[in-house]
Amino acid sequence: MKVDVAVIGGGPAGSVCAARLAQHGRSVLVLERDHHPRFHLGESLLPCSMRVLDAVGVLDEAKARFLPKRGARFVASDDDARAVRYAFAEAFHAAWDHAFQVPRDEFDEMLFRRAGASGAEVREGWEVTRVVFEGARARAVEARGPGGTVETIEACVVVDASGREAMMARAAGTTERIAHLDRTALFTQVRGAWRDDGEREGDIQIVVMTGDEHGWFWLIPFADGRTSVGVVVSAPWVRARRELGRPEALFDAAVAQSSTVTRMLEGTSRLFPPRAAADFSFRVRSLKGPGWLSAGDATGFIDPLFSTGVHLALHSGFGAADAIHASLDDGDVPPERFEAWEQELKAGAELYVGAVQAFYEGDLTAQLFAEPQHPFLRRAIASMLSGDVFADAPWARGMRTRYPARS
């Protein structure tokens, strides 16, 4: 079998890339190891992703299924009267004033099915075991199907959308940890959690630990009454409580430290015991090579403070598809053709890295809660929270200068 593009992974990046390529008339095969629907963290979208959802034809379905999110509210963990809300409509270029809160099992399946409806061939239960190279160039993938059958699929381009597994980057040894982001997330879902009223019902609640903890909680409401709840804590915080052992005990200990979260969760029922994910932030030095490129979490992953995971995945997959299509039209796909796409993606991601590092060090945290707030900085923060990080705008240059990313 031979296709124009073989996509490893059917998450948001892989599915959007495949759907967009199919819209361009390209032959595409998506190989997804799991079966949809499947659980995944990262349920809060950003407004600047709406352009991608609209372009691939799922925006109307998203509006019908998911809870609108019009802003982000930051609140102190020990004083719920100390709070500040950033509405997406305050952004400098607010083309979209809302996003959605999405259970990822539903959202990811919606995108995967859309890729199939757009003309891509989508397979579940197919694990890519290796990428086949001819010299330095990727030429094919080998994949094992549900019955154990191994098939080789030739492709002009291979897209690694394998998530944090980052198949191509880890094989090449081009991943690196991000300084000061050694964190652990503890998470569950509940029913009955507090949420705001009216058009603010869908706001993400980010509860900031005070003192020396430098951690935070998220509460993400869903349309069906569930709420995703999690806390991100430092490695020293976990080590100091190692005797607690299980994620559930650690989660309870974190909630007990916050009077704000304790009140928000009063009377709730958990849908599953808290789980843990550790050491999740990393960079990838090179996102492309002869006959291949990476997309989504395979390009790196940033601490989820600003809900960047799906946003970067959608943008990278969509942009990769357009770059691949243009290159195939010209009859060749050298890495240089993807240089502009890579640089744009890295610039947006590094803005977030610098902001997250500044949050944990306290510089950005002070600005989030500042009274009074500088109007320009407030709109810059709203723009960042909206996901408008890929244009070379004055506010973005200012954020990069004020909060530079560090290795």
VOVEX-64669 format. One record per residue: y, z, x of N, C-alpha, C in turn; residue in three letters. Coordinates in steps of 0.05 Angstrom, whole numbers, padded with zeros to 5 digits, always signed. Example, Ala and Ser with C-alpha at 12.3 -4.5 7.8 and 13.67 -1.06 7.14 Angstrom:
<atoms>
-00114+00156+00264-00090+00156+00246-00066+00156+00264ALA-00045+00142+00257-00021+00143+00273+00001+00157+00258SER
</atoms>
This chain:
<atoms>
-00024+00000+00017+00000+00000+00000+00025+00000+00018MET+00045-00015+00010+00070-00016+00024+00093-00014+00005LYS+00113+00002+00012+00137+00006-00005+00162+00004+00013VAL+00184+00001+00000+00209+00001+00016+00214+00029+00027ASP+00210+00050+00010+00216+00077+00019+00194+00096+00009VAL+00183+00112+00027+00165+00134+00020+00180+00160+00022ALA+00179+00177+00001+00194+00202+00000+00174+00225+00001VAL+00177+00242+00020+00160+00266+00023+00173+00289+00008ILE+00163+00295-00016+00173+00318-00031+00188+00309-00056GLY+00181+00322-00078+00193+00316-00104+00211+00338-00115GLY+00226+00351-00097+00247+00370-00106+00272+00355-00112GLY+00295+00369-00115+00320+00355-00123+00328+00333-00104PRO+00327+00337-00078+00335+00316-00059+00317+00292-00061ALA+00291+00296-00060+00272+00274-00061+00273+00259-00087GLY+00275+00273-00109+00276+00260-00135+00301+00244-00139SER+00324+00255-00131+00349+00241-00134+00350+00216-00116VAL+00340+00220-00092+00339+00197-00073+00322+00175-00085CYS+00299+00182-00096+00281+00162-00107+00293+00149-00132ALA+00305+00165-00149+00317+00154-00173+00339+00134-00166ALA+00356+00141-00147+00378+00124-00140+00368+00098-00127ARG+00348+00100-00109+00337+00076-00097+00324+00058-00118LEU+00310+00070-00137+00298+00054-00158+00320+00040-00175ALA+00342+00054-00179+00364+00041-00193+00375+00016-00178GLN+00373+00018-00152+00381-00005-00135+00360-00027-00134HIS+00337-00022-00147+00316-00042-00147+00296-00040-00124GLY+00296-00017-00109+00278-00014-00087+00251-00003-00096ARG+00230-00010-00082+00204+00002-00088+00202+00029-00073SER+00196+00050-00089+00196+00077-00078+00171+00092-00087VAL+00161+00108-00069+00138+00125-00076+00146+00154-00068LEU+00143+00172-00087+00149+00201-00082+00122+00215-00082VAL+00117+00230-00060+00092+00246-00057+00099+00275-00058LEU+00091+00289-00079+00097+00317-00083+00071+00333-00081GLU+00071+00353-00063+00047+00369-00058+00039+00386-00082ARG+00058+00397-00096+00052+00414-00119+00052+00399-00145ASP+00050+00413-00167+00052+00401-00194+00076+00414-00208HIS+00092+00398-00221+00114+00408-00237+00103+00416-00264HIS+00116+00438-00276+00137+00454-00265+00127+00475-00246PRO+00143+00483-00226+00137+00504-00207+00161+00520-00201ARG+00157+00546-00196+00179+00565-00192+00194+00558-00166PHE+00220+00562-00167+00236+00559-00143+00263+00574-00147HIS+00272+00586-00126+00299+00599-00126+00321+00578-00124LEU+00345+00586-00129+00368+00569-00126+00376+00557-00153GLY+00383+00574-00172+00386+00565-00200+00414+00558-00209GLU+00434+00562-00191+00462+00559-00199+00473+00534-00186SER+00482+00515-00203+00493+00490-00194+00523+00492-00189LEU+00534+00472-00176+00563+00471-00171+00575+00446-00185LEU+00600+00448-00193+00612+00426-00209+00611+00399-00195PRO+00615+00398-00169+00616+00372-00155+00588+00359-00154CYS+00567+00372-00163+00541+00360-00166+00539+00344-00192SER+00557+00348-00211+00555+00335-00236+00557+00304-00233MET+00572+00296-00213+00575+00267-00208+00548+00255-00203ARG+00531+00269-00187+00504+00258-00181+00486+00258-00206VAL+00487+00280-00221+00471+00281-00245+00479+00259-00264LEU+00504+00253-00266+00514+00232-00284+00504+00205-00273ASP+00506+00200-00247+00498+00174-00236+00469+00168-00239ALA+00452+00188-00238+00423+00183-00241+00414+00185-00270VAL+00432+00192-00288+00426+00190-00316+00414+00215-00329GLY+00419+00239-00318+00408+00263-00330+00429+00283-00340VAL+00455+00275-00338+00476+00294-00345+00475+00302-00375LEU+00470+00284-00393+00469+00290-00421+00445+00309-00427ASP+00423+00305-00414+00400+00322-00418+00406+00350-00407GLU+00420+00352-00384+00428+00377-00373+00446+00392-00392ALA+00465+00378-00404+00483+00391-00423+00468+00403-00447LYS+00447+00389-00456+00432+00397-00479+00414+00421-00473ALA+00406+00424-00448+00385+00444-00441+00395+00469-00427ARG+00418+00467-00412+00425+00489-00394+00452+00502-00401PHE+00455+00526-00393+00479+00542-00398+00502+00533-00380LEU+00525+00526-00392+00548+00519-00375+00558+00542-00358PRO+00566+00536-00334+00577+00555-00314+00605+00546-00307LYS+00625+00562-00314+00652+00554-00310+00667+00570-00288ARG+00653+00588-00276+00666+00603-00255+00647+00622-00241GLY+00657+00636-00220+00642+00656-00205+00659+00681-00205ALA+00646+00703-00211+00659+00730-00211+00648+00747-00189ARG+00665+00757-00172+00658+00776-00151+00666+00804-00159PHE+00648+00823-00156+00653+00850-00165+00642+00870-00145VAL+00655+00892-00140+00646+00912-00121+00622+00927-00132ALA+00603+00933-00114+00578+00945-00122+00581+00974-00132SER+00603+00987-00124+00606+01015-00133+00630+01019-00151ASP+00643+00997-00160+00666+00999-00177+00670+00973-00192ASP+00659+00972-00217+00660+00947-00231+00687+00940-00242ASP+00707+00958-00238+00734+00951-00245+00748+00935-00223ALA+00736+00935-00199+00746+00919-00177+00732+00893-00177ARG+00744+00873-00190+00731+00848-00194+00751+00826-00194ALA+00742+00802-00186+00760+00778-00186+00743+00754-00194VAL+00754+00737-00211+00740+00714-00221+00754+00689-00211ARG+00738+00669-00202+00748+00643-00194+00738+00622-00214TYR+00756+00611-00229+00749+00589-00247+00749+00563-00233ALA+00728+00547-00238+00726+00521-00224+00750+00503-00231PHE+00763+00507-00254+00786+00491-00262+00810+00496-00243ALA+00809+00517-00227+00830+00523-00208+00828+00507-00182GLU+00806+00493-00178+00803+00477-00153+00824+00456-00150ALA+00830+00448-00125+00850+00428-00120+00844+00402-00134PHE+00819+00393-00133+00812+00368-00146+00789+00373-00166HIS+00797+00385-00188+00777+00394-00208+00768+00371-00226ALA+00753+00352-00214+00743+00330-00231+00723+00341-00252ALA+00709+00363-00245+00691+00376-00263+00698+00406-00264TRP+00702+00417-00288+00709+00445-00289+00685+00463-00296ASP+00661+00452-00294+00637+00468-00300+00613+00456-00286HIS+00593+00473-00284+00566+00464-00275+00546+00476-00295ALA+00522+00481-00286+00501+00493-00304+00485+00514-00289PHE+00475+00534-00304+00455+00552-00293+00428+00542-00302GLN+00410+00537-00283+00386+00521-00289+00361+00536-00279VAL+00342+00543-00297+00316+00551-00286+00304+00528-00270PRO+00298+00533-00245+00291+00511-00227+00265+00497-00235ARG+00246+00511-00248+00222+00497-00256+00229+00474-00275ASP+00247+00480-00294+00255+00459-00314+00273+00438-00301GLU+00292+00446-00285+00311+00428-00272+00297+00408-00253PHE+00280+00419-00236+00266+00402-00217+00247+00382-00230ASP+00234+00391-00251+00216+00373-00266+00233+00351-00280GLU+00256+00358-00291+00273+00338-00303+00281+00316-00284MET+00288+00324-00259+00296+00304-00239+00272+00287-00230LEU+00249+00300-00227+00225+00286-00218+00217+00265-00239PHE+00217+00273-00265+00210+00254-00286+00231+00232-00288ARG+00256+00238-00282+00276+00217-00283+00271+00197-00261ARG+00262+00206-00237+00256+00187-00216+00234+00167-00226ALA+00214+00178-00239+00193+00161-00250+00203+00142-00271GLY+00220+00152-00289+00231+00135-00310+00250+00114-00299ALA+00261+00119-00276+00279+00099-00264+00264+00077-00250SER+00238+00080-00246+00222+00059-00233+00208+00067-00208GLY+00212+00091-00198+00198+00100-00175+00169+00108-00183ALA+00150+00105-00165+00123+00116-00169+00123+00145-00160GLU+00116+00163-00177+00116+00191-00171+00087+00202-00173VAL+00079+00216-00152+00052+00228-00152+00054+00258-00146ARG+00039+00273-00162+00037+00302-00158+00010+00309-00146GLU+00009+00331-00131-00016+00339-00119-00023+00322-00095GLY-00003+00309-00083-00007+00292-00059+00008+00305-00036TRP-00007+00312-00015+00005+00325+00008+00006+00306+00032GLU+00030+00302+00042+00033+00285+00066+00024+00301+00090VAL+00004+00290+00104-00008+00304+00127+00005+00296+00153THR+00016+00272+00154+00030+00264+00178+00046+00239+00173ARG+00066+00235+00190+00082+00210+00190+00071+00193+00213VAL+00066+00168+00208+00054+00150+00228+00077+00135+00241VAL+00077+00136+00268+00097+00123+00284+00086+00099+00299PHE+00102+00079+00302+00096+00056+00320+00117+00057+00342GLU+00109+00068+00365+00129+00074+00385+00146+00097+00375GLY+00172+00094+00374+00190+00116+00365+00197+00113+00336ALA+00187+00091+00323+00195+00086+00296+00175+00095+00275ARG+00184+00108+00254+00166+00116+00232+00159+00090+00216ALA+00133+00087+00212+00123+00063+00198+00108+00068+00172ARG+00097+00093+00170+00079+00099+00147+00076+00129+00145ALA+00064+00137+00122+00056+00165+00119+00027+00166+00111VAL+00013+00186+00120-00014+00191+00110-00013+00215+00091GLU-00026+00211+00068-00025+00232+00047-00053+00237+00036ALA-00058+00262+00029-00084+00269+00017-00080+00276-00012ARG-00096+00262-00029-00093+00266-00058-00109+00289-00069GLY-00107+00293-00095-00121+00316-00108-00151+00317-00103PRO-00164+00293-00101-00192+00293-00097-00201+00293-00068GLY-00181+00295-00050-00187+00295-00021-00185+00268-00008GLY-00180+00247-00024-00177+00220-00014-00151+00218+00004THR-00154+00205+00027-00131+00202+00045-00122+00173+00043VAL-00097+00169+00039-00085+00142+00037-00062+00139+00057GLU-00060+00115+00068-00038+00109+00086-00019+00090+00071THR+00006+00098+00070+00027+00083+00055+00047+00073+00076ILE+00049+00047+00079+00069+00036+00097+00096+00036+00083GLU+00117+00040+00099+00144+00041+00088+00164+00032+00108ALA+00185+00019+00098+00207+00011+00116+00223+00035+00125CYS+00225+00055+00107+00239+00080+00113+00223+00103+00101VAL+00221+00125+00116+00209+00150+00107+00231+00171+00103VAL+00232+00183+00080+00251+00204+00075+00237+00231+00074VAL+00244+00249+00092+00232+00276+00093+00249+00294+00074ASP+00238+00299+00051+00250+00317+00032+00230+00340+00026ALA+00218+00350+00048+00197+00369+00046+00207+00398+00044SER+00233+00402+00039+00244+00429+00036+00245+00443+00062GLY+00245+00470+00060+00248+00486+00085+00225+00483+00104ARG+00204+00470+00095+00182+00462+00114+00193+00443+00135GLU+00213+00427+00128+00227+00409+00146+00207+00395+00165ALA+00190+00379+00154+00167+00368+00168+00175+00353+00194MET+00195+00335+00191+00203+00319+00214+00217+00336+00235MET+00236+00353+00226+00252+00368+00245+00235+00388+00260ALA+00216+00402+00247+00200+00422+00260+00181+00408+00280ARG+00171+00385+00272+00153+00370+00291+00168+00362+00316ALA+00193+00355+00313+00210+00347+00335+00223+00370+00350ALA+00220+00394+00339+00232+00417+00352+00263+00417+00351GLY+00274+00407+00329+00303+00405+00327+00316+00425+00308THR+00300+00446+00300+00312+00467+00283+00322+00489+00300THR+00342+00504+00290+00353+00527+00304+00363+00547+00283GLU+00360+00573+00290+00370+00593+00272+00400+00594+00273ARG+00412+00604+00251+00441+00607+00249+00449+00636+00254ILE+00468+00639+00272+00476+00666+00281+00486+00683+00258ALA+00478+00708+00258+00487+00729+00239+00477+00725+00211HIS+00458+00708+00207+00447+00703+00180+00418+00711+00178LEU+00409+00731+00192+00382+00741+00191+00380+00760+00167ASP+00372+00749+00144+00373+00763+00118+00347+00761+00103ARG+00344+00779+00084+00321+00780+00066+00331+00780+00038THR+00319+00763+00021+00325+00763-00008+00302+00776-00023ALA+00309+00793-00042+00290+00806-00060+00299+00798-00088LEU+00280+00788-00105+00289+00776-00130+00268+00779-00152PHE+00277+00776-00177+00260+00776-00200+00276+00763-00223THR+00265+00763-00247+00279+00754-00271+00276+00776-00292GLN+00296+00780-00309+00296+00801-00329+00306+00789-00355VAL+00301+00805-00376+00313+00800-00402+00331+00824-00409ARG+00353+00818-00422+00371+00840-00431+00392+00848-00412GLY+00397+00833-00390+00418+00840-00371+00446+00835-00383ALA+00465+00850-00373+00493+00846-00381+00502+00818-00373TRP+00518+00805-00391+00531+00780-00384+00558+00780-00398ARG+00576+00764-00388+00603+00762-00399+00602+00748-00426ASP+00626+00747-00439+00627+00736-00466+00640+00708-00466ASP+00637+00693-00488+00651+00668-00492+00645+00648-00471GLY+00665+00633-00462+00661+00612-00443+00654+00623-00415GLU+00656+00650-00412+00649+00662-00386+00620+00672-00386ARG+00606+00668-00408+00578+00677-00409+00561+00666-00386GLU+00566+00641-00378+00550+00629-00357+00560+00634-00329GLY+00580+00650-00325+00589+00656-00298+00567+00669-00281ASP+00566+00661-00256+00549+00676-00237+00564+00702-00230ILE+00549+00724-00230+00560+00750-00221+00551+00755-00193GLN+00569+00758-00174+00563+00764-00147+00573+00792-00141ILE+00555+00811-00138+00562+00839-00134+00560+00845-00104VAL+00583+00853-00093+00586+00856-00064+00581+00885-00056VAL+00562+00889-00038+00557+00916-00028+00581+00925-00012MET+00589+00950-00015+00612+00961-00001+00602+00977+00024THR+00621+00985+00040+00614+01000+00064+00603+00981+00086GLY+00583+00991+00101+00573+00976+00124+00548+00959+00117ASP+00541+00956+00092+00516+00943+00085+00519+00912+00087GLU+00542+00902+00079+00546+00873+00081+00524+00857+00067HIS+00517+00864+00044+00498+00850+00027+00510+00843+00000GLY+00494+00831-00017+00504+00824-00043+00482+00819-00063TRP+00488+00822-00088+00470+00816-00110+00479+00791-00125PHE+00460+00777-00137+00467+00756-00156+00455+00762-00183TRP+00470+00754-00204+00459+00754-00231+00466+00727-00243LEU+00446+00711-00249+00449+00684-00259+00437+00683-00287ILE+00454+00679-00308+00443+00679-00335+00433+00651-00343PRO+00411+00651-00359+00400+00626-00369+00405+00625-00399PHE+00403+00601-00410+00408+00596-00439+00388+00611-00457ALA+00364+00616-00447+00343+00628-00464+00344+00659-00464ASP+00364+00671-00451+00366+00700-00450+00356+00713-00425GLY+00342+00698-00408+00333+00708-00383+00357+00709-00363ARG+00354+00726-00343+00373+00727-00321+00358+00729-00295THR+00365+00712-00276+00355+00713-00249+00371+00735-00234SER+00357+00754-00222+00371+00776-00208+00359+00777-00180VAL+00377+00780-00160+00367+00783-00133+00388+00797-00116GLY+00379+00806-00093+00396+00818-00074+00390+00807-00046VAL+00410+00802-00030+00407+00793-00002+00416+00816+00016VAL+00398+00825+00033+00403+00848+00050+00398+00840+00079VAL+00408+00856+00097+00405+00851+00126+00379+00860+00136SER+00371+00850+00160+00346+00859+00173+00347+00889+00179ALA+00370+00900+00189+00371+00929+00194+00368+00945+00169PRO+00378+00935+00146+00375+00949+00121+00345+00951+00114TRP+00330+00929+00117+00302+00930+00111+00287+00948+00131VAL+00293+00946+00156+00279+00962+00176+00283+00992+00171ARG+00307+01000+00162+00313+01028+00157+00297+01038+00133ALA+00285+01020+00117+00270+01028+00094+00242+01017+00094ARG+00232+01013+00119+00205+01001+00121+00183+01018+00108ARG+00188+01044+00106+00168+01061+00094+00164+01055+00064GLU+00184+01041+00052+00181+01034+00024+00160+01012+00020LEU+00157+00995+00040+00136+00975+00039+00141+00952+00021GLY+00133+00954-00004+00131+00931-00022+00159+00921-00030ARG+00162+00895-00037+00187+00884-00046+00198+00899-00070PRO+00181+00908-00088+00190+00921-00113+00205+00947-00106GLU+00194+00962-00087+00207+00987-00079+00233+00982-00065ALA+00234+00961-00048+00259+00954-00034+00280+00945-00054LEU+00272+00929-00074+00290+00920-00094+00302+00943-00110PHE+00285+00962-00118+00294+00986-00132+00313+01002-00116ASP+00308+01004-00089+00326+01019-00072+00353+01006-00070ALA+00354+00980-00069+00380+00966-00068+00395+00969-00094ALA+00382+00967-00117+00395+00971-00143+00406+00999-00145VAL+00391+01019-00136+00399+01047-00137+00425+01052-00122ALA+00430+01035-00101+00455+01038-00086+00480+01028-00100GLN+00476+01013-00122+00499+01000-00135+00501+01010-00164SER+00522+01025-00169+00527+01034-00197+00533+01010-00215SER+00546+00989-00203+00552+00965-00219+00527+00951-00228THR+00508+00945-00210+00484+00931-00217+00466+00949-00235VAL+00466+00975-00229+00450+00993-00246+00459+00991-00275THR+00485+00990-00280+00495+00987-00308+00488+00959-00319ARG+00491+00938-00302+00485+00911-00312+00456+00908-00320MET+00438+00923-00307+00409+00920-00312+00398+00942-00331LEU+00415+00959-00341+00406+00981-00358+00392+00970-00383GLU+00368+00979-00388+00352+00971-00412+00338+00944-00410GLY+00338+00932-00385+00325+00906-00382+00295+00909-00379THR+00281+00887-00383+00252+00886-00377+00248+00863-00357SER+00231+00869-00337+00225+00849-00316+00203+00830-00325ARG+00207+00805-00318+00187+00785-00325+00166+00782-00303LEU+00171+00790-00279+00151+00791-00258+00161+00811-00236PHE+00143+00823-00221+00151+00842-00201+00168+00828-00180PRO+00188+00843-00169+00205+00831-00148+00189+00820-00125PRO+00199+00797-00115+00187+00784-00092+00207+00783-00069ARG+00198+00774-00046+00215+00773-00023+00214+00746-00009ALA+00236+00738+00003+00238+00715+00021+00255+00722+00044ALA+00246+00718+00068+00260+00727+00092+00266+00705+00112ALA+00288+00709+00127+00294+00692+00150+00296+00663+00142ASP+00313+00657+00122+00312+00630+00110+00334+00611+00120PHE+00353+00621+00135+00376+00604+00144+00369+00590+00170SER+00373+00563+00171+00369+00548+00196+00385+00522+00195PHE+00390+00511+00219+00403+00485+00222+00382+00465+00232ARG+00389+00440+00228+00373+00418+00240+00393+00401+00257VAL+00387+00397+00282+00406+00384+00300+00409+00354+00294ARG+00387+00341+00287+00388+00312+00281+00374+00307+00254SER+00388+00293+00237+00377+00288+00210+00365+00260+00207LEU+00364+00245+00229+00356+00217+00227+00342+00208+00252LYS+00327+00186+00249+00314+00173+00272+00306+00145+00264GLY+00294+00130+00282+00285+00103+00275+00266+00102+00252PRO+00275+00091+00230+00258+00088+00206+00255+00113+00189GLY+00270+00134+00194+00268+00158+00178+00294+00174+00177TRP+00296+00190+00157+00318+00210+00155+00309+00233+00138LEU+00323+00256+00140+00316+00280+00125+00337+00283+00102SER+00329+00298+00082+00347+00304+00060+00340+00331+00048ALA+00360+00343+00034+00355+00369+00021+00352+00391+00042GLY+00335+00411+00035+00330+00434+00052+00318+00426+00079ASP+00307+00402+00080+00296+00392+00106+00318+00386+00126ALA+00343+00386+00117+00366+00383+00136+00377+00410+00145THR+00365+00432+00135+00374+00458+00141+00379+00474+00115GLY+00381+00500+00118+00386+00517+00094+00405+00539+00101PHE+00424+00544+00083+00444+00564+00087+00440+00587+00067ILE+00445+00611+00076+00445+00635+00059+00457+00627+00031ASP+00444+00636+00009+00451+00625-00017+00476+00638-00030PRO+00493+00651-00014+00516+00665-00025+00533+00647-00043LEU+00538+00622-00035+00556+00605-00050+00540+00583-00066PHE+00515+00588-00071+00498+00570-00088+00498+00542-00077SER+00494+00539-00051+00497+00513-00038+00472+00496-00037THR+00448+00509-00040+00423+00495-00035+00419+00469-00051GLY+00421+00471-00077+00416+00448-00094+00439+00428-00090VAL+00463+00438-00088+00487+00420-00084+00484+00403-00060HIS+00477+00415-00037+00473+00399-00013+00449+00380-00015LEU+00429+00389-00029+00405+00373-00033+00412+00348-00050ALA+00426+00352-00072+00433+00329-00089+00451+00309-00074LEU+00471+00320-00061+00490+00303-00046+00475+00287-00024HIS+00458+00301-00009+00444+00288+00013+00425+00267+00003SER+00410+00273-00018+00391+00253-00029+00405+00229-00040GLY+00427+00233-00054+00441+00211-00066+00454+00193-00045PHE+00467+00206-00025+00480+00191-00004+00460+00177+00014GLY+00437+00190+00019+00416+00177+00034+00406+00151+00021ALA+00403+00152-00005+00393+00129-00020+00412+00105-00017ALA+00438+00111-00020+00458+00089-00018+00458+00078+00011ASP+00456+00095+00031+00456+00086+00059+00431+00070+00065ALA+00408+00079+00055+00383+00064+00059+00384+00037+00046ILE+00394+00036+00021+00396+00011+00006+00413-00009+00021HIS+00436-00001+00031+00454-00019+00046+00440-00029+00071ALA+00426-00011+00085+00413-00019+00110+00390-00039+00104SER+00374-00034+00084+00353-00053+00077+00364-00080+00069LEU+00387-00080+00056+00400-00105+00049+00406-00122+00074ASP+00413-00108+00095+00419-00121+00121+00395-00127+00138ASP+00372-00117+00129+00347-00124+00142+00339-00106+00165GLY+00353-00083+00169+00346-00066+00191+00356-00037+00185ASP+00342-00017+00195+00349+00010+00189+00350+00027+00215VAL+00367+00020+00234+00370+00036+00258+00384+00062+00251PRO+00379+00083+00267+00392+00109+00261+00422+00108+00259PRO+00434+00089+00273+00463+00088+00273+00475+00082+00245GLU+00459+00069+00229+00468+00062+00201+00472+00087+00184ARG+00460+00109+00193+00461+00134+00177+00480+00155+00190PHE+00496+00146+00209+00513+00164+00224+00535+00176+00206GLU+00548+00159+00190+00570+00169+00173+00559+00188+00152ALA+00536+00182+00140+00523+00200+00121+00517+00226+00134TRP+00505+00226+00158+00498+00251+00171+00522+00268+00177GLU+00543+00256+00188+00567+00271+00195+00581+00283+00171GLN+00582+00269+00149+00594+00279+00124+00578+00303+00114GLU+00552+00301+00114+00535+00322+00105+00537+00347+00122LEU+00537+00343+00148+00539+00366+00167+00567+00380+00164LYS+00588+00364+00161+00614+00376+00158+00616+00394+00134ALA+00605+00385+00111+00604+00402+00087+00588+00427+00091GLY+00564+00424+00103+00547+00447+00107+00559+00467+00126ALA+00572+00457+00147+00583+00476+00167+00607+00491+00156GLU+00622+00479+00137+00643+00494+00124+00632+00519+00110LEU+00609+00515+00096+00596+00537+00083+00585+00557+00103TYR+00574+00548+00125+00563+00567+00145+00586+00585+00155VAL+00609+00574+00161+00631+00590+00170+00640+00610+00149GLY+00641+00602+00124+00649+00619+00103+00629+00642+00098ALA+00604+00636+00099+00583+00657+00096+00584+00677+00119VAL+00587+00667+00143+00589+00685+00166+00614+00703+00163GLN+00636+00692+00154+00660+00707+00151+00657+00728+00128ALA+00642+00721+00108+00637+00740+00087+00622+00765+00097PHE+00601+00760+00113+00585+00783+00123+00601+00799+00143TYR+00619+00787+00158+00635+00801+00177+00659+00815+00164GLU+00664+00809+00139+00685+00823+00124+00711+00808+00121GLY+00716+00787+00138+00742+00773+00137+00746+00759+00110ASP+00726+00744+00102+00729+00730+00076+00727+00749+00053LEU+00710+00769+00055+00708+00789+00034+00735+00801+00026THR+00750+00808+00047+00777+00819+00042+00794+00800+00027ALA+00792+00774+00034+00809+00754+00020+00800+00749-00009GLN+00774+00751-00014+00764+00748-00041+00776+00768-00060LEU+00779+00793-00051+00789+00814-00068+00819+00821-00063PHE+00833+00805-00047+00860+00811-00040+00878+00813-00064ALA+00897+00832-00063+00917+00834-00084+00945+00838-00071GLU+00964+00820-00076+00960+00795-00091+00947+00774-00074PRO+00936+00753-00087+00923+00732-00072+00943+00709-00066GLN+00940+00698-00043+00956+00675-00035+00948+00651-00053HIS+00966+00638-00067+00958+00616-00085+00942+00594-00072PRO+00950+00586-00048+00936+00564-00034+00907+00573-00028PHE+00904+00597-00017+00878+00607-00009+00860+00610-00034LEU+00872+00620-00056+00856+00623-00080+00845+00596-00089ARG+00862+00575-00089+00852+00549-00098+00833+00537-00078ARG+00836+00544-00052+00817+00535-00032+00790+00547-00036ALA+00789+00573-00043+00764+00586-00049+00751+00574-00074ILE+00767+00569-00094+00757+00557-00119+00745+00529-00113ALA+00758+00514-00095+00749+00487-00087+00722+00489-00073SER+00720+00509-00054+00695+00513-00040+00672+00520-00059MET+00678+00539-00078+00658+00547-00097+00650+00524-00116LEU+00668+00505-00119+00662+00481-00136+00645+00461-00121SER+00643+00463-00095+00627+00444-00079+00642+00420-00068GLY+00669+00421-00069+00685+00398-00060+00689+00400-00030ASP+00668+00398-00015+00669+00403+00014+00664+00379+00031VAL+00663+00355+00020+00656+00332+00035+00680+00314+00042PHE+00702+00319+00029+00726+00303+00035+00743+00318+00056ALA+00758+00303+00071+00775+00314+00092+00802+00323+00081ASP+00801+00342+00063+00825+00351+00049+00839+00373+00065ALA+00865+00377+00061+00880+00398+00076+00868+00426+00072PRO+00859+00432+00047+00848+00459+00043+00822+00463+00059TRP+00805+00441+00061+00780+00443+00075+00785+00446+00105ALA+00805+00432+00116+00812+00435+00144+00822+00463+00150ARG+00837+00474+00130+00846+00501+00133+00824+00522+00133GLY+00804+00518+00116+00781+00536+00115+00765+00535+00141MET+00761+00511+00151+00746+00508+00176+00760+00521+00200ARG+00787+00519+00200+00802+00532+00221+00802+00562+00219THR+00804+00572+00194+00805+00601+00190+00778+00614+00193ARG+00757+00600+00184+00730+00611+00185+00711+00591+00199TYR+00714+00588+00225+00697+00568+00238+00668+00576+00239PRO+00650+00557+00236+00621+00562+00238+00614+00567+00267ALA+00595+00586+00271+00586+00593+00298+00556+00588+00300ARG+00547+00582+00323+00518+00576+00328+00503+00602+00329SER
</atoms>
